[in-house]
Amino acid sequence: MIRKTLIAVLLSLPLAALGVSPQTVVLDVQKMTCALCSVTVRKALEKVPGVSAAKIDYDKKTATVKFDAEKISPAVLIKATTEAGFPSRTHSTPKP
């Protein structure tokens, strides 16, 4: 009885609880002209199913987003910020 219950519980857990780590992406966000813009961007990203965290850095004009790559891709995040009025693209580190 206990074994069946344990198996049922384990099968019902989301993959994140089983050790599948979320991915993180940094987006360069355009058109953020005030601190309230960062709130709008954060809310737009947090509404996307599969996003577990969104941190916006107004000074650097970036959004760091943790998400479930099995549910969504960075393209979905870019679409969300763009539809909120803040076009974005994945961050690329300049080569030295």
N, CA, C and O of each residue as an XYZ file, in Angstrom:
384
protein
N       0.830     -1.188      0.000
C       0.000      0.000      0.000
C       0.875      1.253      0.000
O       0.653      2.164     -0.798
N       1.846      1.302      0.872
C       2.728      2.465      0.946
C       3.541      2.585     -0.337
O       3.756      3.689     -0.836
N       3.990      1.462     -0.867
C       4.779      1.476     -2.105
C       3.960      2.078     -3.248
O       4.480      2.896     -4.007
N       2.694      1.691     -3.383
C       1.835      2.203     -4.447
C       1.602      3.699     -4.276
O       1.573      4.443     -5.256
N       1.438      4.130     -3.049
C       1.238      5.548     -2.774
C       2.490      6.343     -3.142
O       2.396      7.405     -3.759
N       3.649      5.834     -2.768
C       4.908      6.501     -3.081
C       5.113      6.597     -4.588
O       5.529      7.642     -5.089
N       4.836      5.550     -5.296
C       4.978      5.561     -6.760
C       4.024      6.581     -7.372
O       4.403      7.322     -8.279
N       2.806      6.622     -6.887
C       1.824      7.582     -7.407
C       2.282      9.018     -7.172
O       2.134      9.871     -8.047
N       2.832      9.281     -6.007
C       3.317     10.632     -5.695
C       4.489     10.994     -6.600
O       4.527     12.096     -7.146
N       5.427     10.098     -6.765
C       6.591     10.381     -7.605
C       6.205     10.619     -9.061
O       6.790     11.475     -9.726
N       5.247      9.886     -9.550
C       4.803     10.056    -10.930
C       4.061     11.365    -11.148
O       4.003     11.871    -12.269
N       3.496     11.910    -10.088
C       2.732     13.145    -10.220
C       3.600     14.394    -10.058
O       3.130     15.504    -10.305
N       4.847     14.229     -9.649
C       5.726     15.383     -9.458
C       6.154     15.966    -10.798
O       6.378     15.229    -11.758
N       6.269     17.305    -10.864
C       6.801     17.900    -12.091
C       8.272     17.534    -12.245
O       8.945     17.211    -11.266
N       8.761     17.587    -13.468
C      10.153     17.227    -13.732
C      11.137     18.083    -12.955
O      12.217     17.612    -12.599
N      10.782     19.327    -12.689
C      11.689     20.199    -11.942
C      11.962     19.638    -10.554
O      13.067     19.773    -10.029
N      10.962     19.015     -9.967
C      11.128     18.435     -8.634
C      11.983     17.181     -8.676
O      12.503     16.753     -7.646
N      12.134     16.596     -9.834
C      12.933     15.376     -9.953
C      14.379     15.661    -10.335
O      15.138     14.735    -10.623
N      14.763     16.915    -10.339
C      16.161     17.247    -10.585
C      16.452     17.829    -11.950
O      17.611     18.123    -12.245
N      15.450     18.011    -12.797
C      15.681     18.661    -14.075
C      15.846     20.148    -13.780
O      14.905     20.814    -13.349
N      17.026     20.650    -14.011
C      17.284     22.035    -13.647
C      16.762     22.982    -14.720
O      16.856     22.696    -15.914
N      16.211     24.110    -14.285
C      15.715     25.085    -15.243
C      16.880     25.746    -15.981
O      18.000     25.806    -15.474
N      16.601     26.230    -17.163
C      17.617     26.957    -17.920
C      17.492     28.441    -17.618
O      16.441     28.921    -17.193
N      18.577     29.149    -17.845
C      18.586     30.587    -17.641
C      19.041     31.255    -18.917
O      19.975     30.798    -19.575
N      18.371     32.339    -19.259
C      18.763     33.129    -20.419
C      18.772     34.603    -20.009
O      17.967     35.037    -19.185
N      19.681     35.348    -20.589
C      19.729     36.787    -20.373
C      19.278     37.454    -21.667
O      19.795     37.171    -22.748
N      18.304     38.342    -21.530
C      17.796     39.077    -22.682
C      18.231     40.533    -22.599
O      18.195     41.131    -21.524
N      18.640     41.104    -23.719
C      18.866     42.543    -23.822
C      17.514     43.153    -24.171
O      16.923     42.813    -25.197
N      17.027     44.044    -23.329
C      15.689     44.600    -23.503
C      15.801     46.056    -23.949
O      16.490     46.860    -23.321
N      15.118     46.381    -25.036
C      15.140     47.729    -25.589
C      13.957     48.545    -25.086
O      12.970     47.994    -24.599
N      14.065     49.836    -25.208
C      13.000     50.804    -24.919
C      12.636     50.935    -23.448
O      11.582     51.489    -23.136
N      13.467     50.446    -22.531
C      13.195     50.676    -21.109
C      13.741     52.061    -20.778
O      14.953     52.274    -20.746
N      12.822     53.003    -20.532
C      13.237     54.379    -20.293
C      13.040     54.832    -18.852
O      13.491     55.911    -18.468
N      12.369     54.013    -18.063
C      12.170     54.364    -16.657
C      12.099     53.089    -15.820
O      11.986     51.983    -16.350
N      12.168     53.267    -14.522
C      12.160     52.108    -13.628
C      10.843     51.331    -13.703
O      10.838     50.120    -13.480
N       9.739     51.991    -14.009
C       8.461     51.289    -14.121
C       8.420     50.377    -15.338
O       7.668     49.404    -15.359
N       9.221     50.684    -16.347
C       9.289     49.803    -17.517
C       9.756     48.406    -17.107
O       9.284     47.403    -17.642
N      10.674     48.353    -16.164
C      11.191     47.051    -15.731
C      10.098     46.219    -15.060
O      10.111     44.991    -15.146
N       9.164     46.880    -14.401
C       8.041     46.167    -13.782
C       7.162     45.552    -14.872
O       6.722     44.409    -14.749
N       6.915     46.305    -15.922
C       6.096     45.811    -17.033
C       6.754     44.609    -17.701
O       6.085     43.626    -18.019
N       8.070     44.690    -17.913
C       8.807     43.590    -18.537
C       8.760     42.351    -17.639
O       8.517     41.243    -18.115
N       8.991     42.543    -16.352
C       8.967     41.421    -15.409
C       7.603     40.740    -15.402
O       7.522     39.513    -15.452
N       6.542     41.521    -15.342
C       5.191     40.950    -15.321
C       4.886     40.205    -16.615
O       4.258     39.146    -16.589
N       5.327     40.753    -17.748
C       5.095     40.078    -19.036
C       5.791     38.727    -19.068
O       5.230     37.749    -19.563
N       7.014     38.665    -18.541
C       7.755     37.408    -18.529
C       7.166     36.413    -17.534
O       7.090     35.218    -17.819
N       6.752     36.899    -16.378
C       6.201     36.007    -15.358
C       4.860     35.402    -15.766
O       4.459     34.375    -15.218
N       4.165     36.017    -16.715
C       2.900     35.478    -17.200
C       3.096     34.288    -18.133
O       2.152     33.542    -18.393
N       4.305     34.108    -18.635
C       4.574     33.028    -19.582
C       4.640     31.699    -18.818
O       5.460     31.551    -17.912
N       3.787     30.734    -19.174
C       3.849     29.428    -18.518
C       5.222     28.781    -18.734
O       5.706     28.691    -19.863
N       5.834     28.337    -17.649
C       7.160     27.737    -17.734
C       8.259     28.622    -17.181
O       9.380     28.162    -16.962
N       7.945     29.898    -16.952
C       8.918     30.820    -16.353
C       8.852     30.670    -14.840
O       7.781     30.774    -14.242
N      10.007     30.424    -14.226
C      10.028     30.274    -12.771
C      10.546     31.520    -12.066
O      10.278     31.718    -10.881
N      11.291     32.368    -12.788
C      11.791     33.610    -12.188
C      12.211     34.565    -13.292
O      12.700     34.152    -14.343
N      12.010     35.850    -13.031
C      12.446     36.887    -13.959
C      13.010     38.039    -13.146
O      12.320     38.615    -12.305
N      14.266     38.370    -13.402
C      14.922     39.473    -12.700
C      15.330     40.496    -13.753
O      16.031     40.172    -14.711
N      14.882     41.732    -13.563
C      15.145     42.785    -14.521
C      16.188     43.732    -13.947
O      16.083     44.159    -12.797
N      17.192     44.058    -14.748
C      18.213     45.033    -14.354
C      18.025     46.262    -15.244
O      18.447     46.284    -16.400
N      17.377     47.287    -14.671
C      17.081     48.495    -15.446
C      18.351     49.176    -15.926
O      18.415     49.623    -17.071
N      19.363     49.263    -15.072
C      20.601     49.954    -15.439
C      21.309     49.292    -16.618
O      21.844     49.977    -17.489
N      21.311     47.956    -16.644
C      21.976     47.234    -17.733
C      21.025     46.932    -18.890
O      21.446     46.459    -19.945
N      19.726     47.213    -18.677
C      18.694     46.938    -19.689
C      18.662     45.457    -20.056
O      18.616     45.098    -21.233
N      18.687     44.602    -19.033
C      18.652     43.155    -19.253
C      17.570     42.500    -18.402
O      17.114     43.048    -17.398
N      17.183     41.318    -18.837
C      16.260     40.472    -18.077
C      16.897     39.095    -17.978
O      17.240     38.490    -18.993
N      17.054     38.602    -16.761
C      17.579     37.261    -16.536
C      16.389     36.387    -16.175
O      15.700     36.628    -15.184
N      16.158     35.369    -16.994
C      14.936     34.569    -16.863
C      15.282     33.100    -16.682
O      16.046     32.530    -17.461
N      14.709     32.489    -15.637
C      14.811     31.038    -15.437
C      13.530     30.432    -15.973
O      12.433     30.907    -15.678
N      13.677     29.371    -16.771
C      12.504     28.782    -17.400
C      12.685     27.300    -17.639
O      13.800     26.780    -17.606
N      11.579     26.630    -17.880
C      11.560     25.209    -18.182
C      11.698     25.057    -19.692
O      10.764     25.354    -20.436
N      12.851     24.601    -20.140
C      13.138     24.486    -21.574
C      12.290     23.412    -22.255
O      12.216     23.366    -23.483
N      11.659     22.562    -21.473
C      10.770     21.567    -22.075
C       9.412     22.170    -22.413
O       8.649     21.590    -23.186
N       9.106     23.329    -21.839
C       7.826     23.980    -22.082
C       7.940     25.159    -23.034
O       7.057     25.379    -23.862
N       9.024     25.919    -22.921
C       9.170     27.131    -23.729
C      10.616     27.303    -24.178
O      11.513     26.597    -23.718
N      10.822     28.250    -25.079
C      12.155     28.566    -25.586
C      12.394     30.068    -25.412
O      11.456     30.815    -25.131
N      13.642     30.513    -25.575
C      13.906     31.947    -25.500
C      13.061     32.757    -26.493
O      12.728     33.909    -26.215
N      12.716     32.178    -27.628
C      11.893     32.890    -28.608
C      10.533     33.280    -28.015
O      10.000     34.344    -28.331
N       9.980     32.427    -27.165
C       8.702     32.721    -26.518
C       8.868     33.896    -25.551
O       7.979     34.740    -25.435
N       9.998     33.946    -24.865
C      10.267     35.046    -23.935
C      10.439     36.360    -24.697
O       9.938     37.403    -24.278
N      11.146     36.295    -25.808
C      11.343     37.482    -26.646
C       9.996     37.994    -27.151
O       9.752     39.201    -27.171
N       9.131     37.082    -27.555
C       7.802     37.461    -28.029
C       7.016     38.148    -26.911
O       6.319     39.132    -27.158
N       7.124     37.639    -25.695
C       6.387     38.210    -24.561
C       6.824     39.645    -24.279
O       5.979     40.513    -24.062
N       8.131     39.908    -24.278
C       8.588     41.276    -24.011
C       8.232     42.198    -25.165
O       7.864     43.353    -24.949
N       8.341     41.693    -26.391
C       8.022     42.505    -27.565
C       6.549     42.889    -27.567
O       6.204     44.035    -27.854
N       5.685     41.938    -27.250
C       4.245     42.229    -27.204
C       3.901     43.206    -26.087
O       2.876     43.885    -26.155
N       4.747     43.286    -25.059
C       4.539     44.244    -23.976
C       5.111     45.621    -24.332
O       5.002     46.563    -23.546
N       5.717     45.734    -25.513
C       6.254     47.021    -25.958
C       7.745     47.183    -25.762
O       8.286     48.275    -25.932
N       8.419     46.084    -25.399
C       9.846     46.140    -25.132
C      10.570     45.038    -25.907
O      10.800     43.951    -25.378
N      10.928     45.325    -27.161
C      11.629     44.308    -27.959
C      12.897     43.846    -27.237
O      13.560     44.629    -26.556
N      13.217     42.579    -27.396
C      14.425     42.061    -26.759
C      15.089     41.043    -27.683
O      14.528     40.622    -28.694
N      16.287     40.673    -27.301
C      17.025     39.621    -28.005
C      17.926     38.951    -26.979
O      18.201     39.510    -25.918
N      18.380     37.755    -27.304
C      19.263     37.072    -26.360
C      20.566     37.847    -26.260
O      21.084     38.375    -27.244
N      21.073     37.897    -25.049
C      22.288     38.658    -24.737
C      23.505     37.950    -25.329
O      23.659     36.736    -25.197
N      24.339     38.709    -25.964
C      25.603     38.136    -26.458
C      26.738     38.908    -25.825
O      26.734     40.139    -25.782
N      27.719     38.153    -25.330
C      28.877     38.772    -24.676
C      29.856     39.222    -25.762
O      30.234     38.426    -26.621
N      30.269     40.493    -25.728
C      31.230     40.965    -26.724
C      32.543     40.205    -26.618
O      33.011     39.901    -25.521
N      33.132     39.901    -27.772
C      34.421     39.215    -27.783
C      35.524     40.229    -27.532
O      35.489     41.338    -28.066
N      36.521     39.842    -26.702
C      37.613     40.787    -26.383
C      38.500     41.057    -27.576
O      39.457     41.825    -27.473
